[in-house]
């Protein structure tokens, strides 16, 4: 009986709103939109051609607490605003197509973000017929839009809506544990590595070549690394060794990824663990050998001994390499000076001989 009274009340409300709009001869006011759609029950739906239904109920506080609180309903729902009441029927044949159509509304205010999104993996997937690929409202919401990175872990939770398996890996990683468990602002979230709106395919040769520089955004930051006692020389030493040097010379073709090892080949991708983790940490020689054997299947137990571990040689770290480098620097300089001296003396002899003759 109570539901019947509610239904009758809603019907009367809609009738009154329709009469007032007809008398006014114009589109509904913002207040009329909110009063009507908040009064409708959460089970009030519009049925589409596909048989699916979408709710037309809007919580009264959803918009007021969002970043779009200053906007009018008709700023986004322009067709309905121009039509007045009763509204035009929804032409989208399915709920997903309705979502995609409404996402195009965002372009009116967010042109730059829209253009970037059109160049992303998500838009490419949609163009290929994968309508489930993320669009604006999937990430930002519809009526209850909040600041996307406050709190910062909201970004990871947003991506987890579609990428749950990857989120679980990230959550157990050294980065994810610090963000989700400690609210650490220094660790990367999804968008720091993949971008925001113009997300590109991370499986391409181009992304692989660029990946060390992505890691370097944090790991070459001296101030940030100093907080955690981590060397900020990782990118510099990587570029200086065989893997990094040859990678920098590589000219990637779309279908020919480089074979040189990059950061995530050794450290992992989303499941990065601490280097001193007893099970997977590559500061443990037994674990590092396993990693090396991914590319060097015949690597012996002593194979990793030649690697300095991203440390610049010093008396404390790799003293033999440090003093050897000094020796060869002095030797090379001495040889070059001797060669220059020899050239000067030989040239002087020729000049003197020429003068005397």
Secondary structure, 3 states (H helix, E strand, C coil): CHHHHHHHHHHHHHHHHHHHHHHHCCCCCHHHHHHHHHHCCCCCEEECCCCCEEECCCCHHHHHCCCCCCCCHHHHCHHHHHHCCCCCCCCCCCHHHHHHHHHHHHHHCCHHHHHHHHCCHHHHHHHCCCCCCCCHHHHHCCCCCCCCCCCCCHHHHHHHCCCHHHHHHHHCCHHHHHHHHHCCCCCCCHHHHHCCCCCCCCCCHHHHHHHHHHHHHHHCCHHHHHCCCCCCCHHHHHHHCHHHHHHHCCCCECCECCCCCCHHHHHCCCCCCCCCCCCCCCCCHHHHHHHHCCCCCCCCCCHHHHCCCCCCCCCCCCHHHHHHHHHHHHHHHHHHHHHHHHHHHHHHHHHHHHHHC
